[in-house]
Amino acid sequence: MYWEQEKECISRDDLAQLQLERLQSTLYRVATHVPFYRKKFKDLAISPEDISSLDDLSKLPFTTKQDLRDNYPYGLFAVPLREVVRIHASSGTTGQATVVGYTHNDIKNWSSLVARVLTGAGVTKDDVVQIAFGYGMFTGGFGLHYGAEAVGASVIPMSSGNTKRQLQIMEDFRTTALVCTPSYALLLADIMEEKGIDINALSLKYGLFGGEPWSEAMRNEIQNKLNIIATDNYGLSEVMGPGVAGECQERNGLHINEDHFLVEVINPDTLEPVAPGEIGEIVITTLTKEAFPVIRYRTRDLSRLLSESCPCGRTLTRMQRVMGRTDDMLIIKGVNVYPSQIEEVLFEIEGVKPHYQIVVERDGRLDKITVLVEVSEVIFFDQMKKQREMIELIKKRMATELGIGVGVKLVEEKSLERSEGKAKRIVDKRQL
Ligand code: DLL
């Protein structure tokens, strides 16, 4: 099922033409209204007229998170505030917050792009959608909310947290679609198990999860525990929020809403495009945003584009699930490792609970990691021998799958912090 079939199944030629027209008008918009871009274009001696094909994109400058911070709060807005009807901001936990704005038209587009993602995942107006993303400055709650309303579903604006109440509402209101981060979905599933709630007595059918990296193994775990179809959806506030890309029911990569976003994949060191299909940093140019357009925004997210066509009929290119952020990459004895890869290995081991944390420490000049893993009570309270065997097994699997040696520490069930939003997988002790 499609939300806007003519766009989601557009021919690649028509798409390229549409993208070019929209790119050109975005470039005029920023060159006229945003001093930051005007100066950048001037420094590079380029003007919007020089961009006459999509291949010319590489002539344009990148935009980084630092640029957003330097122009805090409204410096990159391309419309006066009187035309802005909504403002969101990132939490700013890693520095100054970044602020983004939306016109009426932006909100309309945002809602319909999120509606596409929801429809692709199976949601219709017959569904009861429980949104357990935080409402507020975070784009997750409101973004999904407007999209679900556009679809015509019955929306429950639960927001995040208050887990007991989430479950009560899920049962009483007969929620059919759960929308939150994958780690929160797992927490809800665990508490259900603990409380003896019969999953088959619930009405859940779909789970739409995003906002943080997760692995295929984690998807399986959530699908089995909640008895749902779980799809991945991706976005970031600097570009819009959720609605940038989402999986269809094939669950094999996320269709990018390419009529609104132009995506490139670059090598984060050389800044050159990677070869087709290779992993690199996702760079996004918005094509329709009015209040807050961005040119070649460096997301720091790593993924690759899948060029094969999708059986669902959408012609929009898919990206593979985001494996992590360049800032979360760990270099262990020269090998690049992402938390999601560690997760993938852990989930395959019987007796290991899907809760873990990665502690990074510095040993001389080298970084080393210790993975804290929750194990079932039977193992935790059993003889030392069983624990030693488990530790050896995990170390061995990590060595074969990832090619690195890691420290492993088994911890008691429920001893690691649970997350109601984005999970914190890495505990970095290097700066302490
Ligand atoms: O997390 C937007 C969003 C909300 C997307 C709800 C999907 C669902 P930010 O708070 O700005 O916006 O964080 C954006 O989160 O650059 C990625 O690193 C990460 N991220 C978002 N979705 C995914 C995903 C929202 N599906 C940052 N897989 C992005 C992996 C994701 N990482």
Residues whose N, C-alpha, C, O or C-beta is under 5 A from the ligand:
A	BS01	DLL	T139 G140 F209 G210 G211 E212 P213 W214 D232 N233 Y234 G235 L236 S237 E238 G241 P242 T299 D301 V322 R325
